[in-house]
Structure formats: C-alpha cells, structure tokens
C-alpha cells in the first residue's frame, strides 16, 4: 500500500511540533504514492502543496481501459486541487518558502 505519509510520519509529526502545518509533495509517481500521501496529509489536517512539475505518471492499460500518462497526470492534479491540495509549480513553491 502506498502509504508514504505513514512511512515518514515522524518527520510530519516533527513539522507539527515546529508549528509547520503544511505538507509539500513532489515525487515521480503522482498516480500512487504522491496522490495517496497528499490525501492522507489533508485528512490529518495539513495544508498540502502538490507540485505539478515535480510529479508524473505512467500510461496505464488494464481490464478497465487505458489512459495516457498526460491524461492520468492531469486528472490527478485536477482532483488534488478540487479537494486535497494546492497544486502549483516548483518555482511558485520556492518563492513561498
């Protein structure tokens, strides 16, 4: 199960102890680990930044159908922005830290 938040939970707790209630997310695998981790952070009360140009996906084909890497990435970004995270590019994120 892609539970990076759980795996790195101690660092997230340390952020909370330092009054950092933000979780920034950027990895190569937005379709599994980054998406799941961002959702878990949101549900634990963190404000989540999801870096659109620091995440990506692979094309997928299975019994349910197929999707290109660009389509899947865009769908994840739209879903993250809709409910769970503030989607931004790395440059914008750097300016804000």
TIRO-729893 format. One record per residue (C-alpha): residue in three letters; x, y, z. Coordinates in Angstrom, 2 decimals. Each point is the difference from the previous one (the first is absolute). Layout:
# TIRO-729893
@type ALA&u X&v Y&w Z
...
END
This chain:
# TIRO-729893
@type UNK&u 0.00&v 0.00&w 0.00
@type UNK&u 1.43&v 3.41&w -0.96
@type UNK&u 0.04&v 1.58&w 3.42
@type UNK&u 2.97&v 2.35&w -0.11
@type UNK&u -1.62&v 2.24&w 2.60
@type UNK&u -0.02&v -2.92&w 2.43
@type UNK&u 3.58&v -0.92&w -0.89
@type UNK&u 1.23&v 3.54&w 0.56
@type UNK&u -2.51&v 0.87&w 2.69
@type UNK&u 2.67&v 0.87&w 2.53
@type UNK&u 1.24&v 2.86&w -2.17
@type UNK&u -3.59&v 1.20&w -0.39
@type UNK&u -0.44&v -0.09&w 3.77
@type UNK&u 3.23&v 1.99&w 0.34
@type UNK&u -1.45&v 2.60&w -2.39
@type UNK&u -3.05&v 0.26&w 2.25
@type UNK&u 2.15&v 0.46&w 3.08
@type UNK&u 1.72&v 2.90&w -1.77
@type UNK&u -3.40&v 1.49&w -0.90
@type UNK&u 0.33&v -1.06&w -3.62
@type UNK&u -3.45&v -1.12&w -1.01
@type UNK&u 0.90&v -0.39&w -3.65
@type UNK&u 0.95&v -3.08&w -1.99
@type UNK&u 1.76&v 0.57&w -3.33
@type UNK&u -0.13&v -2.80&w -2.52
@type UNK&u 2.02&v -0.58&w -3.14
@type UNK&u 1.13&v -3.38&w -1.29
@type UNK&u 0.13&v -1.87&w -3.25
@type UNK&u -3.02&v -2.19&w 0.68
@type UNK&u -3.04&v 2.25&w 0.35
@type UNK&u -2.29&v -2.85&w -0.96
@type UNK&u 0.64&v -1.98&w 3.18
@type UNK&u 2.24&v 1.18&w 2.82
@type UNK&u -0.23&v 3.78&w -0.40
@type UNK&u -3.76&v -0.01&w -0.51
@type UNK&u -0.59&v -2.29&w 2.98
@type UNK&u 2.43&v 1.86&w 2.25
@type UNK&u -1.51&v 3.38&w -0.83
@type UNK&u -3.47&v -1.33&w 0.81
@type UNK&u 1.19&v -1.46&w 3.30
@type UNK&u 1.71&v 3.26&w 0.96
@type UNK&u -3.18&v 1.94&w -0.82
@type UNK&u -2.10&v -2.30&w 2.17
@type UNK&u 2.47&v 0.47&w 2.86
@type UNK&u -0.49&v 3.75&w -0.14
@type UNK&u 2.98&v 1.10&w -2.06
@type UNK&u -0.17&v 2.66&w -2.71
@type UNK&u 1.45&v -1.88&w -2.98
@type UNK&u 2.02&v 1.39&w -2.90
@type UNK&u 0.12&v -2.36&w -2.99
@type UNK&u 2.75&v 0.84&w -2.49
@type UNK&u -1.29&v -0.56&w -3.52
@type UNK&u 3.39&v 0.12&w -1.70
@type UNK&u 1.68&v -2.20&w 2.62
@type UNK&u -2.46&v -2.87&w -0.41
@type UNK&u -0.86&v -2.22&w -2.90
@type UNK&u -1.72&v -3.18&w -1.01
@type UNK&u 0.28&v -2.86&w -2.43
@type UNK&u -2.57&v -1.07&w -2.57
@type UNK&u -2.28&v -2.75&w 1.31
@type UNK&u -1.95&v -2.70&w -1.81
@type UNK&u -2.02&v -2.68&w 1.75
@type UNK&u -3.37&v -1.75&w -0.17
@type UNK&u -1.79&v 3.26&w 0.87
@type UNK&u 1.52&v 1.87&w -2.93
@type UNK&u 3.03&v 2.12&w -0.71
@type UNK&u 1.25&v 3.50&w 0.67
@type UNK&u 3.07&v 1.89&w -1.22
@type UNK&u 2.56&v 1.33&w 2.44
@type UNK&u -1.07&v 3.60&w -0.73
@type UNK&u -3.70&v -0.77&w 0.49
@type UNK&u 0.59&v -1.78&w 3.30
@type UNK&u 2.32&v 2.72&w 1.29
@type UNK&u -2.49&v 2.74&w -0.90
@type UNK&u -2.86&v -1.93&w 1.67
@type UNK&u 2.03&v -0.40&w 3.19
@type UNK&u 0.92&v 3.70&w 0.05
@type UNK&u -3.62&v 1.05&w -0.54
@type UNK&u -1.19&v -2.34&w 2.76
@type UNK&u 2.69&v 1.19&w 2.41
@type UNK&u -0.87&v 3.66&w -0.62
@type UNK&u -3.72&v -0.74&w 0.27
@type UNK&u 0.22&v -1.22&w 3.59
@type UNK&u 3.33&v -1.00&w 1.49
@type UNK&u 2.85&v 2.32&w -0.97
@type UNK&u 1.15&v 3.22&w -1.53
@type UNK&u 1.53&v -0.99&w -3.33
@type UNK&u 2.93&v 2.15&w -1.09
@type UNK&u 3.29&v -0.11&w -1.88
@type UNK&u 3.32&v -0.27&w 1.81
@type UNK&u 0.98&v 3.59&w -0.74
@type UNK&u -3.13&v 1.32&w 1.67
@type UNK&u 0.56&v -2.29&w 2.98
@type UNK&u 3.62&v 1.19&w 0.41
@type UNK&u -1.12&v 3.63&w 0.03
@type UNK&u -2.39&v -0.83&w 2.84
@type UNK&u 2.46&v -1.67&w 2.34
END
